[in-house]
Amino acid sequence: MRRLALVAGATALTLAACGGEAALEADRPAALNPPPAEVAQAPLEADVAGATVRAQARAWRDVQPYAGGGGLPRCANLCAVIDLVAVDGRDLRRLEVEELWAVRDDGAGEFERLVVREVSGGLEVTGRRGPRTEAGRRITLVVGLAGPGGTVAYARTA
């Protein structure tokens, strides 16, 4: 009987951690909003700092609960890896990744954490804590890039 009570308690705690709206409120990514025009209309290639850049992506849902800010758990946030390559073979190390967006039919949300690293032939951007997303939802990822002049150009994934 005690074992049953422990299993029931653990199950209830897990469900509350992953689905409890009140528990997630303080550690939730920004709500979906209509995307800015330059994000919604981003081309497949961005011309920035003399380079033509194309973005290729892999995205998944992070369904592993973890203790976020304030010790509150989170579930089902979107994660993505974007490979940025110069179509014209130029060096991309001068570029800064300013933002990463997930655009859906019902709005868009930014990723809260970005890590950029140099890889052979370009840059790799890892975005974490994107908008909460249901399985099977179609998304387009849009990356904002800036060159030495600071002007931001956007490219979307195919």
C-alpha positions as CSV (number, residue, x, y, z in Angstrom):
1,M,0.0,0.0,0.0
2,R,2.8,2.4,0.8
3,R,4.4,1.7,-2.5
4,L,1.2,2.5,-4.3
5,A,1.0,5.8,-2.4
6,L,4.6,6.7,-3.4
7,V,3.9,5.9,-7.0
8,A,0.7,8.0,-7.0
9,G,2.4,10.9,-5.3
10,A,5.3,10.8,-7.7
11,T,2.9,10.7,-10.7
12,A,0.9,13.6,-9.3
13,L,4.1,15.6,-8.8
14,T,5.3,14.9,-12.3
15,L,1.9,15.9,-13.8
16,A,1.8,19.1,-11.8
17,A,5.4,19.9,-12.8
18,C,4.8,19.4,-16.6
19,G,1.2,20.6,-16.9
20,G,0.5,22.9,-13.9
21,E,-0.1,26.3,-15.4
22,A,0.5,28.1,-12.1
23,A,3.8,26.4,-11.5
24,L,5.0,27.3,-15.0
25,E,3.9,30.9,-15.0
26,A,7.0,32.4,-13.4
27,D,9.5,30.5,-15.6
28,R,7.6,30.5,-19.0
29,P,9.1,31.8,-22.3
30,A,7.5,34.8,-23.8
31,A,3.9,34.4,-25.1
32,L,3.4,34.0,-28.8
33,N,2.7,37.3,-30.6
34,P,2.4,38.3,-34.2
35,P,5.9,38.3,-35.6
36,P,7.6,41.5,-36.7
37,A,7.2,42.1,-40.4
38,E,10.9,41.5,-41.1
39,V,10.7,38.1,-39.3
40,A,7.4,37.0,-41.0
41,Q,8.7,38.0,-44.5
42,A,12.3,36.7,-44.1
43,P,13.8,35.2,-47.2
44,L,15.6,31.9,-47.5
45,E,19.0,33.7,-47.7
46,A,20.2,36.8,-46.0
47,D,22.7,39.2,-47.4
48,V,24.8,40.6,-44.5
49,A,28.3,42.0,-44.3
50,G,29.0,41.0,-47.9
51,A,28.0,37.4,-47.4
52,T,25.0,35.5,-48.6
53,V,23.9,33.3,-45.7
54,R,21.6,30.2,-45.7
55,A,20.1,28.6,-42.6
56,Q,19.4,24.9,-42.2
57,A,17.8,23.6,-39.0
58,R,17.0,20.8,-36.7
59,A,14.3,21.3,-34.1
60,W,12.8,19.3,-31.3
61,R,10.8,19.6,-28.1
62,D,12.6,19.5,-24.8
63,V,10.1,17.5,-22.7
64,Q,12.5,16.8,-19.9
65,P,11.4,18.7,-16.7
66,Y,14.1,20.7,-15.0
67,A,14.4,23.2,-12.2
68,G,14.3,26.6,-13.9
69,G,14.6,30.0,-12.3
70,G,13.1,29.9,-8.8
71,G,13.2,26.0,-8.8
72,L,10.0,25.8,-10.9
73,P,9.9,23.0,-13.6
74,R,9.3,23.5,-17.3
75,C,8.2,21.2,-20.1
76,A,7.9,20.9,-23.9
77,N,9.9,24.0,-24.9
78,L,11.2,24.1,-28.4
79,C,15.0,23.6,-29.0
80,A,16.8,24.1,-32.3
81,V,20.2,23.9,-33.9
82,I,20.7,26.2,-36.9
83,D,23.6,25.7,-39.3
84,L,24.6,29.0,-41.0
85,V,26.6,28.6,-44.2
86,A,27.8,31.2,-46.7
87,V,26.5,30.4,-50.1
88,D,29.3,32.3,-51.6
89,G,32.0,30.7,-49.4
90,R,32.7,33.9,-47.4
91,D,33.9,33.9,-43.8
92,L,31.0,34.2,-41.3
93,R,33.1,34.8,-38.1
94,R,32.4,38.5,-38.3
95,L,28.7,38.0,-38.0
96,E,26.7,38.3,-34.7
97,V,23.6,36.2,-34.1
98,E,21.1,38.7,-32.7
99,E,17.9,36.6,-32.3
100,L,16.2,33.4,-33.2
101,W,12.5,33.1,-33.8
102,A,10.0,30.2,-34.1
103,V,7.2,31.2,-36.4
104,R,3.9,29.2,-36.4
105,D,0.5,29.8,-38.0
106,D,-0.7,31.3,-34.7
107,G,2.2,33.6,-33.8
108,A,5.9,33.7,-33.1
109,G,8.2,33.4,-30.1
110,E,11.8,34.1,-29.5
111,F,14.3,31.6,-28.1
112,E,15.6,32.8,-24.7
113,R,19.1,31.2,-24.8
114,L,21.4,31.2,-27.8
115,V,24.9,29.6,-28.0
116,V,26.9,30.3,-31.1
117,R,30.0,28.4,-32.1
118,E,32.3,28.4,-35.1
119,V,32.3,25.2,-37.2
120,S,33.9,24.2,-40.4
121,G,32.3,26.3,-43.2
122,G,30.1,28.5,-41.0
123,L,28.4,29.0,-37.7
124,E,26.2,26.7,-35.5
125,V,23.5,28.3,-33.4
126,T,21.9,26.4,-30.6
127,G,18.6,27.9,-29.3
128,R,17.0,26.7,-26.1
129,R,13.9,27.7,-24.2
130,G,11.9,28.5,-27.3
131,P,8.1,28.7,-27.2
132,R,6.2,25.8,-25.8
133,T,5.1,23.7,-28.8
134,E,2.8,20.7,-29.3
135,A,4.1,17.6,-31.1
136,G,3.6,17.7,-34.9
137,R,3.2,21.5,-35.1
138,R,4.7,23.0,-38.2
139,I,7.2,25.8,-37.5
140,T,9.6,28.0,-39.5
141,L,12.8,29.1,-37.8
142,V,14.1,32.6,-38.5
143,V,17.6,33.9,-37.5
144,G,18.6,37.5,-37.2
145,L,22.2,38.3,-38.2
146,A,24.2,41.5,-37.9
147,G,27.5,42.4,-39.5
148,P,30.1,44.9,-38.2
149,G,27.8,47.8,-39.1
150,G,25.0,46.5,-36.8
151,T,22.3,46.2,-39.5
152,V,20.2,43.1,-38.9
153,A,19.2,40.8,-41.8
154,Y,16.9,37.8,-41.5
155,A,17.0,34.3,-43.0
156,R,14.4,31.6,-42.6
157,T,14.8,27.9,-42.8
158,A,13.3,25.9,-45.7
